[in-house]
Amino acid sequence: MRNQYKRVAVVYDRVNKWGGAERLLLSIRKVFPDSVLFTSLYDPGRALWASEFSDVRTSFLNRFSFLRSRHECVFFMMPLVFESFDFSDFDLVVSVTSEAAKGVITGVDTKHVCICLTPTRYLWSGYFDYFDSKIKRFFFDPIVKYMRWWDRAASYRADLIIGISSEVVQRIKKYYGRNAELLYPPIEKFKAQSVKFKIDGLEIRDFKEYYLCVGRLVKYKKHEILIEAFNEMGKKLLIVGDGREEKKLKKMAKQNILFVKNISDEQLTFLYMQCCGLICPQEEDFGLVMAEAQSFGMPVISFGRGGAADIVVHGKTGVLFEKQTKESIINAIEYFEKQKFDRNEIIKNTKRFEFDNFKKRLLELIENA
């Protein structure tokens, strides 16, 4: 389907990191090459990917540079921030959000399509993870009540709302009361090139006995139970990523667990091709890393809720486990090692996540919104 929109704005909560959501944004830019990126806070040093957009526009908050890495301090201001943007010069707005970007205000001549990564986690599904004490809940209760009211109302400002997995579609219905369309984020399959690099003195070919875990080192990714399981089993594990939990996790890990960060896409590609399996103990909204790994024929072991249920076919392209516990991970790995996985079948399973399918489906949804 032809792209008929000439003036397109892409709106994202904040531009200060790199991950699956940011890959999705770059895919949207490929659909709309001349789109303008709007965001609350922009840290160019931590978000080099954003230079792909020729025009990045920020809110008034961005004047305070210390907030670019401390956005949690001003979460209560996000409604005001996104309501302050002017989209009168655009005929299409695509908001990509797990927080407040869906709350932009557009005129009657501007179509607004929201790609919801998940309903705002700290207000809904992850409330007790973020406000993990009675004192916090007591102190923030008035703010949370207002934010929940605003968040639900803001979800109705979009002409169409899209969920990135079956789980997210269900959450949108549960928390916002809206029916959402389903659109899987696309994977970018990098070509394998001759890449040489070492991790703790080991060449890429030395990682055939290693399990692989890829993602930011943050609390909800559940690295602790993964490390506990591998500490007990003594099996080899390579964790790729960085984040606030890095020091804590490294102290927990025994010598059979290695950490690496700041590797290239080409280097990660070779790890996908060499390691024996990807393991994901967390519940992901979609789980782009899982889809990427499977596009190279790598089987996946994952907690069976969230986007993993859309990506991994239990027993055929990987293993899904039911509880986020050390014991469940150990049992899943034992089961995994008894199976034989067909790499060609695993790759075939990811064809539905290719960019061309994403582009066609996105343009159809926008046209019919």
DRENDREN-494105 format. One record per residue (C-alpha): y, z, x. Coordinates in steps of 0.05 Angstrom, whole numbers, padded with zeros to 5 digits, always signed. Layout:
YZX ...
% end
This chain:
+00000+00000+00000 +00069-00019+00026 +00118+00036+00045 +00179+00023+00001 +00221+00084+00022 +00277+00071+00071 +00310+00140+00076 +00257+00193+00087 +00264+00266+00106 +00206+00308+00131 +00217+00383+00123 +00177+00435+00162 +00183+00511+00164 +00198+00517+00239 +00189+00476+00301 +00168+00523+00357 +00094+00512+00370 +00037+00462+00375 -00025+00460+00331 -00060+00425+00274 +00001+00426+00228 +00043+00393+00282 -00009+00338+00290 -00003+00327+00215 +00073+00320+00222 +00064+00266+00275 +00016+00229+00229 +00069+00230+00174 +00119+00203+00224 +00072+00145+00237 +00073+00130+00162 +00149+00137+00161 +00173+00119+00232 +00247+00127+00217 +00242+00194+00182 +00288+00252+00198 +00258+00321+00212 +00291+00382+00180 +00272+00453+00200 +00298+00524+00201 +00289+00537+00276 +00276+00489+00334 +00253+00508+00404 +00250+00443+00444 +00216+00477+00503 +00157+00500+00461 +00153+00439+00415 +00156+00378+00459 +00120+00339+00405 +00183+00339+00362 +00217+00290+00409 +00176+00237+00372 +00227+00244+00317 +00293+00210+00336 +00332+00259+00292 +00317+00333+00285 +00365+00373+00241 +00365+00449+00241 +00393+00504+00197 +00450+00552+00213 +00398+00602+00240 +00384+00557+00300 +00451+00577+00330 +00418+00644+00347 +00371+00621+00402 +00333+00687+00406 +00307+00676+00335 +00270+00612+00354 +00211+00653+00377 +00224+00713+00331 +00226+00680+00263 +00187+00738+00231 +00250+00780+00237 +00286+00736+00186 +00230+00716+00138 +00272+00743+00080 +00327+00692+00095 +00282+00630+00090 +00298+00617+00016 +00372+00612+00032 +00358+00570+00094 +00319+00515+00059 +00364+00515-00002 +00423+00501+00044 +00400+00431+00066 +00431+00369+00035 +00384+00312+00018 +00432+00268-00021 +00426+00212+00031 +00350+00208+00023 +00305+00176-00029 +00242+00213-00008 +00230+00284+00018 +00162+00304+00045 +00157+00379+00057 +00100+00405+00100 +00095+00479+00092 +00058+00545+00094 +00121+00583+00077 +00189+00564+00049 +00201+00490+00063 +00176+00472-00006 +00238+00507-00033 +00287+00452-00015 +00332+00428-00071 +00335+00353-00084 +00374+00310-00133 +00345+00270-00191 +00345+00207-00149 +00305+00238-00092 +00230+00244-00098 +00200+00307-00067 +00127+00311-00048 +00101+00377-00018 +00041+00379+00028 +00021+00452+00024 -00017+00478+00084 -00030+00542+00045 +00010+00585-00004 +00053+00632+00039 -00001+00673+00073 +00038+00738+00083 +00056+00740+00009 -00012+00722-00020 -00080+00714+00012 -00061+00749+00077 -00016+00803+00048 -00058+00862+00072 -00065+00832+00141 +00010+00827+00151 +00029+00891+00115 -00029+00932+00142 -00003+01002+00128 +00023+01040+00068 +00089+01051+00103 +00099+00977+00114 +00080+00961+00043 +00127+01015+00015 +00185+00993+00058 +00178+00918+00045 +00156+00922-00028 +00223+00902-00059 +00230+00843-00011 +00159+00820-00022 +00167+00823-00098 +00229+00779-00094 +00197+00731-00044 +00135+00723-00088 +00179+00707-00148 +00219+00656-00107 +00157+00627-00074 +00123+00613-00140 +00186+00583-00170 +00198+00541-00107 +00129+00510-00114 +00153+00476-00178 +00211+00441-00144 +00166+00387-00116 +00149+00328-00161 +00079+00331-00132 +00042+00385-00092 -00016+00367-00046 -00068+00414-00016 -00101+00398+00051 -00170+00425+00032 -00209+00445-00030 -00196+00518-00013 -00120+00506-00010 -00121+00468-00076 -00155+00529-00107 -00104+00577-00076 -00046+00535-00103 -00076+00541-00173 -00089+00615-00164 -00021+00636-00136 +00026+00583-00163 -00008+00561-00227 -00001+00488-00207 -00053+00434-00204 -00053+00401-00135 -00080+00336-00107 -00127+00337-00047 -00109+00301+00017 -00145+00314+00082 -00103+00313+00146 -00122+00256+00192 -00155+00264+00260 -00131+00228+00322 -00190+00207+00363 -00169+00202+00435 -00202+00153+00481 -00245+00182+00536 -00213+00168+00603 -00232+00188+00673 -00203+00258+00677 -00217+00308+00732 -00198+00381+00727 -00227+00449+00741 -00231+00514+00703 -00245+00574+00749 -00273+00526+00799 -00320+00491+00750 -00319+00416+00739 -00321+00388+00668 -00395+00370+00676 -00410+00444+00689 -00394+00463+00617 -00457+00434+00584 -00484+00505+00572 -00418+00531+00545 -00397+00541+00473 -00325+00522+00459 -00271+00556+00418 -00203+00522+00410 -00141+00552+00378 -00081+00598+00385 -00098+00668+00407 -00071+00704+00346 -00101+00759+00303 -00125+00719+00243 -00167+00673+00288 -00217+00731+00296 -00230+00721+00370 -00248+00795+00376 -00314+00789+00339 -00330+00724+00376 -00321+00759+00443 -00362+00819+00420 -00419+00772+00401 -00418+00734+00467 -00410+00798+00507 -00475+00822+00475 -00513+00756+00480 -00489+00739+00551 -00482+00666+00532 -00426+00625+00561 -00362+00614+00522 -00298+00576+00539 -00236+00595+00498 -00180+00544+00499 -00111+00567+00476 -00056+00618+00486 -00018+00668+00444 +00001+00740+00433 -00070+00766+00436 -00085+00736+00505 -00081+00799+00547 -00121+00840+00498 -00176+00789+00491 -00183+00778+00566 -00192+00853+00575 -00248+00852+00524 -00285+00793+00553 -00342+00797+00604 -00351+00747+00661 -00391+00698+00617 -00327+00683+00578 -00273+00639+00608 -00202+00626+00584 -00159+00564+00595 -00092+00540+00566 -00044+00482+00572 -00097+00428+00577 -00084+00356+00557 -00114+00320+00497 -00156+00278+00546 -00183+00341+00579 -00199+00371+00512 -00235+00307+00494 -00282+00315+00553 -00296+00387+00533 -00314+00362+00463 -00363+00314+00496 -00393+00363+00545 -00398+00431+00512 -00459+00447+00469 -00420+00466+00406 -00353+00487+00377 -00350+00556+00346 -00297+00579+00296 -00300+00651+00270 -00236+00646+00230 -00221+00620+00160 -00179+00558+00168 -00136+00525+00115 -00166+00459+00138 -00190+00463+00210 -00167+00400+00246 -00202+00422+00310 -00269+00422+00274 -00257+00351+00249 -00234+00328+00317 -00295+00358+00352 -00342+00326+00302 -00309+00258+00312 -00338+00262+00383 -00407+00283+00357 -00400+00357+00372 -00436+00403+00322 -00395+00461+00295 -00412+00534+00280 -00360+00563+00232 -00345+00616+00182 -00362+00582+00117 -00298+00592+00078 -00234+00552+00078 -00231+00481+00104 -00297+00487+00142 -00334+00478+00076 -00301+00409+00070 -00315+00389+00141 -00383+00417+00163 -00448+00398+00128 -00493+00458+00138 -00556+00440+00176 -00534+00368+00188 -00468+00370+00225 -00467+00444+00242 -00479+00514+00216 -00437+00556+00167 -00443+00632+00167 -00423+00678+00110 -00392+00740+00141 -00340+00750+00196 -00381+00799+00236 -00412+00800+00305 -00481+00801+00275 -00468+00739+00232 -00444+00700+00293 -00505+00720+00334 -00552+00699+00277 -00515+00634+00267 -00521+00616+00341 -00595+00633+00341 -00605+00587+00281 -00560+00533+00312 -00602+00531+00375 -00665+00517+00335 -00635+00455+00302 -00630+00384+00326 -00565+00349+00309 -00555+00274+00308 -00489+00259+00342 -00483+00192+00307 -00490+00226+00239 -00438+00277+00258 -00389+00222+00278 -00403+00184+00214 -00385+00246+00174 -00314+00244+00201 -00297+00173+00179 -00264+00201+00117 -00213+00236+00162 -00187+00172+00195 -00113+00157+00195 -00117+00093+00154 -00150+00131+00097 -00097+00185+00101 -00040+00135+00100 -00067+00096+00041 -00080+00159+00000 -00012+00190+00017 +00027+00128-00004 -00014+00123-00069 +00001+00196-00085 +00075+00187-00070 +00079+00124-00112 +00047+00158-00172 +00086+00223-00166 
% end
